[in-house]
Amino acid sequence: MPRKILVVDDDPAIRELVGEFLDDGETEFAEAETGAQALDLFKVERPDLVLLDMRLPDVDGLEVLADMRAVPDDDTPVIVITADSSSSRTIRAIQGGAFDYLVKPLEPEIVELTVGRALQHRRQSDTVAELQESLVRRDARERIIGASPVMRDVYKLIGRVADSDASVLVTGETGTGKELVAETLHQSSRRARGPMIRVNCAALPETLLESELFGHEKGAFTGAVARRKGRFELADGGTIFLDEIGELSPGTQKRLLRVLQFGQFERVGGSVTLQTDVRVLTATNKDLEAEVAAGAFREDLYYRLNVIRIDMPPLRERRGDIPALVAHFLDLYRSGQSAPPTKISEAAMQELMAYDWPGNVRQLENTIQRSVVLTADGIIGPDVLDLAAPVVAKSSLDYGELVRDGVPLKDVLANVERELIEEALRQAGGNRSEAARSLHIYRRYLYQKMEEYGIE
């Protein structure tokens, strides 16, 4: 969808110059010479961005800015144009709600960079607002959030296998949302009206875990004062979810294999064979293939559990989902249903997007919950995020070898520059303006380097 920019200046040469700086074949421009024209166009055209000269023939630019900011439910970024960056008027403009300012004479690179930042801010604000509105309409059961390509693949796989009785193994790092996948599989299946029983296999010692899974008879062990049904018995007709399946002992693995093969088991201390109709979902953050190779996990059980495998990606591999997740957690942890939702600043969102999230979605949730509590003015800034310093990946270049081989520094730097540009373009989906912004370089410089390195 083309962006729309309103340029307000009584000098036609300035309006024409701004158009030349920003014309990319997709941008639509509206022009106004006076404050009155500007306000009329602002209300009718609803632009994505306004460039507003501080000195207009009919009214002060500060008054026009105030009138624009007073329009209900509108947060269109306004960049003021001034002849004096040090004047108190410029400071008052920023205090009055201007996004930024430009100083005459206008320089194309500065105009382009400032406008790019403002439009990015507008997109982020619109995205968060839309997400918060959609969360109000969201089915309470629909808790997996994200629209990145890797998450769309997860949704497709869930849709294909949800209604079968095949065992599903959900893998992924801690905090990626494996249990939510299991819940969604159950809720989307024909067993949704049946029970869903959860067991954390790492939370109990072996003796208690067997009793928890299969039940026990009275007197089976010290403390067994009455017969107790196990989780497989309670899950009959529904689903059982075994989290941290890689922690099972060899004896429990053997008993679980029998349930998977025949649907049969005995309570601990019992001799009566019980039958159960249950779908088994499991999850682990371990490499079960490596566990099998090391003899720590039964190969036959592994293949029984791994009929369908769903891999949950770490958050650092789906950064595009972070704004949606943030909107969800802001709504979830608002101070009260009647209280206005907490917002997040652009700078804070940029820090969240840049962070590597070793604890994944769970860490992001905890960060937002803590920030909502600590923020004093209802807007989360970088100062309350308290993120650990990001871990910088080590370069794959062998610097010692490069020095020994006498590779010129300019060649090494050129190689790194080319790889960074290619990666930025990949992450931006080929959008060169977005790639330039992410690298903090001018778009013209990016074009020059793409041509120099032969990057398509």
N, C-alpha and C positions, 0 to 999 in steps of 0.2 A: 504494500500500500504506500503511495507516494506521501512524503512528508510535506507539510504546509508551513511556510514561514511568513509572518507579517513584518514588513520593514516600514518603520515610521520615521520619516525625516523630511524636512521641507526642502532639502537640497536633492534634486533629481540625480545629480552626479553621484552622490553617496548611495542612493538606492540602486542605481545601475551598477556601481562598483561592487556592492554586496552581492548582487545577483550573479556577477561574473565570478566572484570568489566561491560561491556556494552551488552554482549550477552544475549538477551531475546528471542531468537528463531525467531525473525522477522527482526533483523538488518543485513544488508549486509555490509561487510568490504572490503575495498580496501587498499593495503599497498604499501608504497614507501620508499626506502632507501635513495634516493638522491633528491635534489631539481629539477633536470631535470625530473626524473621519476614522481615526484609529480605534476609538471605542466602539463605533458602529460596526466596523469590520471585525473587531475582536469578538463581539457577541454573535455575529452572523456566521463568520467563517470558522470559528473555533480552531485557530491555528495550533500547531504543535510547538511553536516557538515564536517569540516576539523580539525584534531588535528595535529598541526605543531610544530616539535621540532625546537628550535631556532638555534641549532648548527648542521649543516649537513656537510658531508665530501666534497662536491663539491661547495657549495655556502652558503652564509649567509641566515639564515631563514628570516631575514627582507626583503631581496631581493625577496624571494619566495612569501612572503606576499604581497609585492608591485605588483608583476606580477599577482597574483590572483585578487587583487583589481582592476587591470587595465582591466580585462576581461569585455567587454561591457555587460550591462544589467544583471550583476550577483552580488548578495548580499549574497552569501553563508557565513554563520558565520564561522570564523576561530578562534579556541582556540589555543594559543601558549603554548608550554611546555618549561619551563625554569628551570635552577638549582638555580636561584637567583632572588627572587621576588622583591628585592629592587634595582636591577640594572637599569641603565638608558636605557638599551636595552629593558627591559620590558615596560617601559613608552613609548618608541618610538614605540614599537609594537602596543600598544593601540592607540596611536596617528595615527599610520599607518592604522588603520581599524580593528585590531583584536577585536573580541567580548569580550574575557576574557583571562585569563592565568591560567595555572596549574603549581604547583611547585613540582619538584622532591625531595624526593621520592613520587610517586603518591599514594594518599589514595583513596580507592574505593568509599567511600561516597561522597567525594568532587568531584571526576571525574563524578560520576553519577548525582549529583546535578547541576554541571556546564553545562554538556552536555544537561541535561533536559531543563535548562533555554535557552540555545542556540537554541535547536530544537523548543521550544515554540515560540521564537522570529522569527524563520524562517517561522513557520506556520502562524503566524500573518501577517508577511510581504507579504507572498504569497496570503493570503486571501484578504488583503486590495488591492493588485495589481490586483487580479482577479476581485474584486468587482468594482474597478474604471474602469477597461476595460469594464466590462459588462454594467456599467451605461452609457457608451458612446453609446452602442447599444440599450439601453432600450427605449421602446416606451414612448414618452413624457407623455402619459396618465397613464402609469403604475407607480403610485407613492407610493403604499403601499409596504414597504420593510421589508423583514424578511423571514427566512426559518426555524424558530423554530417550534416544533410540534404544539404549540398552534396557531401559525399563519397559519400553513398548514390547521388546522381545520377551521379557518376563511375563507381561500380561497375556501375550499371545499364547505362550506355552501353558500358562495357568488355564486359559480358556479351553485349550485343546484337551487337557488331561483331567480337568476338575471333575467331570462326571463319570470317570472310570474308577475302578477299584484298584488300579495299579499303585504299587508302592512308590513314593516320591522321596528322594533324598535332596534336601535343600542345603547347599553349601555356601560358604562366604565367611568373611571376617566377622569378628565380634561386633555387634552393633549395627549390622547392615539391614536387619529387619526380617530375619529368617522365620521367626514365629508369626509375623504378620502374613507371610506367604502361606504358611500352614493354615492360618485362620481363614484366609481368602479361599483356599482350595476347599476347605470344609463347607464354608458358607455358600459356595458356588456349586456344590455337588447335590446329588439326590439324597445324600445323607444329612443335609443341613438341618432337618428336624430332629435328628438324633443327637446324642451327646458328643461333645468334643472334649476329650480328656488329655491333659498335659502332664508330662513327667520330665523333670530335669534329671537326667541320668548321672550328672556330676555332683548333684547335691546330697546324695545319700550313699552310705557305705553299702558294700555288696549284699550283706545279709538283709538289710532293710529294703534295698532296692528290689530284690526278688519278691519279698512280701508285698511291697507296694505294687509291683506289676501283676503278680499272679494270685495275691491273697494268701491267707494262711488259715489253718484249722486251730481250734482251741488246744492249747498246750504244745503247739509245734515248737516253741522256744520260750525262753524266759520272758515273761511279760505278755505272752499271747493268751489273754484271759478269756477271749471269745473268738468265734470264727469271724473272719473279715474278708469281704470281697476285694479282689484286686482290681487294678485299673483296666485290664483287658476285659474283665467281666462287666465292669461298669460301662465300658465303651461299646458294648454289644449293640449293633445296629447303627453305630456312628463311626467316629474317627478317634484314633489315639495318636498323639504327637509326642515323639521321644526326642527331646533336645539333648545335645551333647552325646550323641549315640556312640561316638568314638571312645567314651569312657567306660563302656561295659566290660565286665570281667569275662574271661573265657567261659565260665559256667553259665552266666546269664546269656551270653551270646548263643550258646547251644540251645537253651530253652526258648529263646526268641525265634531261632531258626525254625523250630518245630511249629510254633504258632503261625509263622508265615507260610509254612508248607501245608499244614493240615488244619489250622484254626483250632488246635487242641492244646490243652495244658492242664496241669494239676496244681491245686493250691499247695503252698509249702506245708509239709507234714500231712498231706492228704493223699488218698489213693484213687479218688473218683476223677475220671477224665471229664473235663468240661469243654464245651464247644462254644466258640465265639465267632460272630460275624462282624469284623472290624477292619477298617482300612487303616494302614500303618503309614504315617508320615514321619520322617526323621530329619534331623538337622545336625550339622557339625561344622566347626571351623578348622578341623584337622584334615590332613591329606590322607584319606582312607586307603587310597591305593598304596601309598608309602607304608601305612600301618600294616596292610596285607603283606607287602613284600618283606617287612620286618618280622612277620609272624605274630603281630600283636592283635590282629583282627582277622576273623575267619573269612576266607575268600568266598565260600558259598553263601554266607550271610551277606557279604558286601553286594554280591550280584542280586540277591533277593531284594535288598533295600534300594538298590540303584537301578530299578526298572526305568524310572524317569528321574532325570537330574535337572534341578533348577539352580543356577548359579546366581547369587545376589551380588551385584557389583559393589565395590567400595564407593563411598561418597566422592572421593577424589576423581573417580572415573565418570561421574555424572554431575559435574558442578552446575550444569544448567538447571538442575532440579532444586538447587539450594534456595532460590527465592520462594518457590512454592512451599517448601518445607518450613522456611522461616515464617511465612504467612500463616501456615497451619499452627505452628507452635505459639505464635503471638496470640492467635485466637484462643488456643487451648489454655494458655496460662494468663489470660487477662485477669485483672484483679477482681472482677465481678461482672456478672452478665449485664448490669446496668452501666458499668464503667466504660468509657471510651477505650477502644483498642490501643495498645501501645504501638508506636511506629518505630521505624528504624531509619537512621540517616543513610545517605548515599555512601559516605565514607565507611560506615560500619558494615554496610552490605558488601562493599569492595573488599574489606578485610576478610569477611566470611567466605567470599568467592575465591580468594587467593590462598586460604589456609588449606592444609593437606588432610585434616580430620582423621587422625589415626584411630579415633574411637567411633568414626562413622556417624550415622544418623543419631545414634544414642548420645554421642558427645555433643552434636549440634543441638539436640533437644535440651540437654542439661545447660548448655551455654545460654540459650534463649530464655529458659526458665529463670536462671540466675540473673540475667540482664533485666528481665521484666521487674524482678523484685528490687534490684539496685538502682534502676533509673529513677531520677527525681522529677524530670519534666515530661515524662511520657514519650520521649524520643530516645531510642538507644543509640549512643555514640560509640566510637572506638574505645573510649576511656573505660567503659564498663564491660567490654567483652572479655578482657583478661585472657586472651589467647596466648598459648605458648609460642615462642619464636618458631616459624616454619622451618622444617628440616630441608636444607638445600641438598638436592641430589648431587652426588659427586660426578664430575665429568667423566665420560668414557675415554677421553683423550689421555694417552700416556705421555705426559709432559717430558719426562726424562728421555724417552725414546725420540720425541720430536727435537729436543735440543741436541741429542747425540747425532741425529741424522742431519742436523743443520737446516731444518725447515724454517723458512723465513717467517717472522712474526705476522707479517701482513697476510700470508697465506692461511695461517691458523685462524686469525681473526675473521678472515673472509669466510672460511668454512663454518665457523660458529655462527656468524651473522646469517648466512644462507639457511642453516638448519633452523635457527630461531624464527626467521621469516616464514619458512615453510610450515613450521608448527603453529604459528599464530594464524596463518591462513587456514590451516586444517581445523583449528578450534573455532574459527569464525565462519566456517562453512563456505569459505571462498570470498567472503565479504571483505573487500580490501580496506574500507573505512574502519570497520571493526578491528581488523588486524592491526592497522596503524595505531588505533587508540590503545589497544592492549600492549603494544610495544613502546608507547609514548613517543612516537615519531610522527612527522608530518606525512600526509598521504602522498604528496609529491615525492618525498624521499623514498617511500615504499615503492612507488611505481618505478623510480630510477633504479633501485636495487633489484627489483623483480626482472627488469630488462637486462641489467648487468649480469645477473646469475642465470638468466634463461628460465625463470620460474613462470609456469603457465598459471 
